[in-house]
Amino acid sequence: MPKASETQKKSDSSESKLDASTLITKKIEVIEEYCETKQASFKLPPKGAFSLNWFTHFAGVHKTNKLIKKGGKLRPRLDQAIKDAIQVYKAIAELDPAKQTEVEQLKRRNAELEATLRRLATDVWDLMKENEKFRRRLGVEQAQYRDEVKVSKLMEGGE
């Protein structure tokens, strides 16, 4: 009689292990689906704080479960799913429509500033050319003045 109850306990525990494995796998698949579709079919953690503690609460298992403990059979897959979920959450948060509007405003402002810069650069170029013309003209006038002074000195009998 005791042997029958022990066999039943073993089968019960193996069924619960199977159930835990299936449950954990299904919950990981739900997270992986979120990463692929970007649509959550579950309540997201506050501020995208995906973690082992959040997952154990989400899956309804204890974090000491052999499958998800360090070195557990499903731990690498769980860690990758959590890491991917965090990245997806951050990407979605960055694409917030309010922030998109701000980005578009900044792009418009940047385009306006670039146009202003081009216009100012053209104005500076024009002023440089005008300055160059004035320098050449002033150089000619100075040379003419020196020539006049030299001629007047020669006329007076100097030099």
C-alpha positions as CSV (number, residue, x, y, z in Angstrom):
1,M,0.0,0.0,0.0
2,P,2.7,2.5,0.8
3,K,4.3,1.8,-2.6
4,A,1.2,2.7,-4.5
5,S,1.0,6.1,-2.8
6,E,4.7,6.7,-3.4
7,T,4.2,5.9,-7.1
8,Q,1.2,8.2,-7.2
9,K,3.2,11.0,-5.5
10,K,6.0,10.6,-8.1
11,S,3.6,10.7,-11.0
12,D,1.9,13.8,-9.4
13,S,5.3,15.5,-9.0
14,S,6.3,14.6,-12.6
15,E,3.0,16.0,-13.9
16,S,3.5,19.2,-11.9
17,K,7.0,19.5,-13.3
18,L,5.7,18.9,-16.7
19,D,3.0,21.5,-16.1
20,A,5.6,24.0,-14.8
21,S,7.8,23.4,-17.8
22,T,4.8,23.8,-20.2
23,L,3.7,26.9,-18.3
24,I,7.1,28.5,-18.3
25,T,7.6,27.7,-22.0
26,K,4.2,29.1,-22.9
27,K,4.9,32.4,-21.0
28,I,8.3,32.7,-22.6
29,E,6.6,32.2,-26.0
30,V,4.1,35.0,-25.1
31,I,7.1,37.3,-24.5
32,E,8.8,36.2,-27.7
33,E,5.5,36.9,-29.6
34,Y,5.5,40.4,-28.0
35,C,9.0,41.0,-29.4
36,E,8.0,39.9,-32.9
37,T,4.6,41.6,-33.2
38,K,5.3,44.6,-30.9
39,Q,1.8,44.0,-29.5
40,A,1.4,42.8,-25.9
41,S,-1.2,40.3,-25.1
42,F,-0.4,40.7,-21.4
43,K,0.0,43.5,-18.9
44,L,3.4,45.1,-19.4
45,P,5.5,45.7,-16.4
46,P,5.7,49.3,-15.2
47,K,8.3,51.3,-17.1
48,G,9.2,48.2,-19.1
49,A,11.0,46.7,-16.1
50,F,11.1,43.1,-17.5
51,S,13.1,41.0,-15.0
52,L,13.2,37.5,-13.5
53,N,11.1,38.7,-10.6
54,W,8.5,40.1,-13.0
55,F,8.5,36.9,-15.0
56,T,8.0,34.7,-12.0
57,H,5.0,36.8,-11.0
58,F,3.7,36.8,-14.6
59,A,4.2,33.0,-15.0
60,G,3.0,32.1,-11.5
61,V,6.1,30.2,-10.6
62,H,8.7,30.6,-7.9
63,K,12.1,31.9,-8.9
64,T,13.7,28.8,-7.3
65,N,12.1,26.6,-9.9
66,K,14.9,24.4,-11.4
67,L,14.0,25.3,-14.9
68,I,14.6,29.0,-14.5
69,K,17.3,29.1,-11.8
70,K,20.8,29.9,-13.0
71,G,21.9,26.9,-15.1
72,G,18.3,25.8,-15.5
73,K,17.2,24.3,-18.8
74,L,15.0,27.3,-19.8
75,R,17.0,30.1,-18.2
76,P,19.0,31.1,-21.4
77,R,15.9,31.3,-23.4
78,L,14.1,33.3,-20.7
79,D,17.1,35.7,-20.4
80,Q,17.1,36.3,-24.1
81,A,13.3,36.8,-24.2
82,I,13.6,39.4,-21.3
83,K,16.5,41.2,-23.0
84,D,14.6,41.4,-26.3
85,A,11.4,42.5,-24.6
86,I,13.3,45.4,-22.9
87,Q,14.7,46.5,-26.3
88,V,11.3,46.4,-27.9
89,Y,9.7,48.3,-25.0
90,K,12.4,51.0,-25.3
91,A,12.0,51.2,-29.1
92,I,8.3,51.6,-28.8
93,A,8.7,54.3,-26.1
94,E,11.1,56.2,-28.4
95,L,8.4,56.2,-31.2
96,D,5.9,57.9,-29.0
97,P,3.8,60.3,-31.2
98,A,4.4,63.2,-28.9
99,K,8.2,62.7,-29.2
100,Q,7.8,62.2,-33.0
101,T,6.2,65.6,-33.2
102,E,9.1,67.1,-31.3
103,V,11.5,65.4,-33.6
104,E,9.7,66.7,-36.7
105,Q,9.8,70.2,-35.2
106,L,13.5,69.9,-34.6
107,K,14.1,68.7,-38.2
108,R,12.1,71.7,-39.5
109,R,14.1,74.1,-37.3
110,N,17.3,72.4,-38.5
111,A,16.3,72.9,-42.1
112,E,15.5,76.6,-41.5
113,L,18.8,77.1,-39.8
114,E,20.6,75.4,-42.7
115,A,18.8,77.7,-45.2
116,T,19.8,80.7,-43.1
117,L,23.4,79.6,-42.9
118,R,23.5,79.2,-46.7
119,R,22.0,82.7,-47.2
120,L,24.5,84.2,-44.7
121,A,27.4,82.4,-46.4
122,T,26.2,83.9,-49.8
123,D,26.0,87.3,-48.2
124,V,29.5,87.0,-46.8
125,W,30.8,85.9,-50.2
126,D,29.3,88.9,-51.9
127,L,30.8,91.2,-49.3
128,M,34.2,89.6,-49.7
129,K,34.0,90.2,-53.5
130,E,32.9,93.8,-53.0
131,N,35.7,94.4,-50.5
132,E,38.2,93.0,-53.0
133,K,36.9,95.4,-55.7
134,F,37.2,98.3,-53.2
135,R,40.8,97.3,-52.3
136,R,41.8,97.1,-56.0
137,R,40.2,100.5,-56.7
138,L,41.8,102.0,-53.6
139,G,45.1,100.6,-54.6
140,V,44.8,102.4,-58.0
141,E,43.8,105.7,-56.4
142,Q,46.7,105.5,-54.0
143,A,49.1,104.8,-56.9
144,Q,47.6,107.7,-58.8
145,Y,48.0,110.0,-55.7
146,R,51.7,108.9,-55.4
147,D,52.2,109.5,-59.0
148,E,50.7,113.0,-58.7
149,V,52.9,113.8,-55.7
150,K,56.0,112.6,-57.5
151,V,55.1,114.6,-60.6
152,S,54.5,117.7,-58.5
153,K,57.9,117.3,-56.8
154,L,59.5,116.9,-60.2
155,M,57.8,120.0,-61.5
156,E,59.1,122.0,-58.5
157,G,62.5,120.8,-59.3
158,G,62.8,118.3,-56.6
159,E,64.5,115.0,-56.8
